[in-house]
Amino acid sequence: MQETVEITEAKGAICRAIMSELTDWFTNPDVIEACADAVEALPMFGCMEADTVAGFVALHPHPPAAMEVLVIATRRRYHRSGVGKRLLAAAETFARSADCKLLTVKTLAPRGKDEPQYDRTRTFYDRNGFIRAEIFPTLWGESDPCLFFVKPLTSIN
């Protein structure tokens, strides 16, 4: 039975451990360390399987109306098990409770080469109601274009 809980301790260690398992996505140790440092000061939720954190999401507020999924990661053995969907649901609930109108996330944009792991990531966000809003070609460097997704949390009038 998986349960989603707020994580308040050892956030950096959890982030570092899970991201380090996911070598198809996270190849730069400096990026992993930067995320581990950043999550210490951010709201973070985890999906628990017994005593194991199966995955986590850390959120960065952008007042007054947006909340960013700064990092979301699921241990490989829990991929395609619903953990990511549960984590996004926790993120949406938290964002709504903070009166946010948008949930945002950034991921690697298509680069014209075979990268099935990022195809799956983008499809995951598509399936969970995110809209591909913009590509920032140089935000992370010319070889790593950024795809910016948004998800409205309220009805658009």
C-alpha positions in Angstrom: 0.0 0.0 0.0 1.5 3.3 -1.1 0.9 6.5 1.0 1.8 10.0 0.1 3.2 12.1 3.0 5.0 15.4 3.5 8.7 14.9 4.0 10.3 17.2 6.5 13.6 15.5 7.3 16.6 14.2 5.3 15.1 15.8 2.1 18.5 16.3 0.5 19.6 12.7 1.2 16.3 11.3 -0.2 16.7 13.5 -3.3 20.3 12.5 -3.9 19.7 8.8 -3.4 16.7 8.6 -5.8 18.2 10.9 -8.5 21.5 8.9 -8.4 19.6 5.7 -9.3 18.2 7.4 -12.4 21.3 7.6 -14.6 19.2 7.7 -17.8 17.9 11.2 -16.7 20.4 12.6 -14.2 24.0 12.2 -15.4 25.6 15.3 -14.0 26.6 15.0 -10.3 26.6 18.8 -9.9 22.9 18.9 -10.9 22.0 16.2 -8.4 23.9 18.0 -5.7 22.2 21.3 -6.6 18.8 19.7 -6.4 19.7 18.0 -3.1 20.7 21.4 -1.6 17.6 23.2 -3.0 15.0 20.7 -1.7 16.1 21.2 1.9 14.3 24.5 2.0 11.3 23.5 -0.1 8.0 21.7 0.5 8.5 18.0 -0.4 6.2 15.1 -0.6 7.0 11.4 -0.9 5.2 8.3 -1.9 5.9 5.6 0.7 6.0 1.9 0.2 6.4 0.4 3.6 9.6 2.1 4.9 10.9 3.1 1.5 10.4 6.4 -0.3 9.4 5.2 -3.7 9.5 8.7 -5.1 9.3 12.4 -4.2 8.3 15.8 -5.5 9.8 19.1 -4.4 7.9 22.3 -5.0 9.2 25.9 -5.5 6.6 28.6 -5.0 6.4 31.5 -7.5 4.0 33.9 -5.8 1.4 35.0 -6.3 -0.1 32.5 -8.7 2.3 29.6 -9.6 4.0 26.6 -8.0 6.8 24.8 -9.8 7.6 21.1 -9.7 11.3 21.8 -9.1 12.2 18.1 -9.2 10.1 14.9 -9.3 11.7 11.4 -9.3 10.6 7.9 -8.7 12.9 4.9 -8.0 13.2 2.9 -11.2 11.5 -0.2 -9.7 8.4 1.9 -9.1 8.1 3.4 -12.6 4.7 2.9 -14.2 3.1 2.0 -10.9 1.2 5.2 -10.3 3.8 6.8 -7.9 4.4 9.8 -10.2 0.7 10.4 -10.6 0.2 10.3 -6.8 3.1 12.8 -6.4 1.6 15.2 -8.9 -1.7 14.9 -7.1 0.0 15.9 -3.9 1.7 18.8 -5.7 -1.6 20.0 -7.0 -3.3 19.8 -3.7 -0.5 21.7 -2.0 -0.5 24.4 -4.8 -4.2 24.8 -4.6 -4.0 25.2 -0.8 -1.5 28.1 -1.4 -4.1 29.7 -3.8 -1.9 29.0 -6.9 -3.6 29.1 -10.3 -0.8 27.2 -12.2 1.4 24.2 -11.6 4.6 24.4 -13.8 7.4 22.1 -14.6 10.5 22.2 -16.8 12.1 19.2 -18.6 14.4 18.6 -21.5 12.9 19.5 -24.9 13.2 17.2 -27.8 16.7 17.5 -29.3 16.3 15.5 -32.5 18.0 12.4 -31.2 16.7 9.1 -29.7 16.0 9.7 -26.0 13.2 7.4 -25.1 13.4 8.3 -21.4 12.7 11.9 -22.1 9.9 11.0 -24.5 8.3 9.1 -21.6 8.8 12.1 -19.3 7.1 14.5 -21.7 4.3 12.0 -22.3 3.8 11.6 -18.5 3.2 15.4 -18.2 1.0 15.4 -21.3 -1.2 12.6 -19.8 -1.4 14.4 -16.5 -3.0 17.6 -17.9 0.1 19.7 -18.5 0.3 21.9 -21.6 3.5 22.4 -23.5 3.8 26.2 -23.2 7.3 27.2 -24.5 10.8 26.0 -25.3 13.7 28.0 -23.9 16.5 27.0 -26.2 19.4 28.2 -24.0 18.1 28.3 -20.5 20.2 25.3 -19.5 22.7 25.7 -22.3 22.5 25.3 -26.1 22.8 21.4 -25.9 20.0 21.2 -23.3 16.8 23.1 -24.5 14.2 23.5 -21.8 10.5 22.6 -22.4 8.2 24.6 -20.1 4.9 22.9 -19.2 1.9 24.6 -17.4 -1.2 23.1 -15.8 -4.1 25.3 -14.9 -5.4 24.6 -11.5 -8.6 26.6 -11.9 -11.0 26.9 -14.7 -10.0 29.4 -17.4 -12.7 32.1 -17.8 
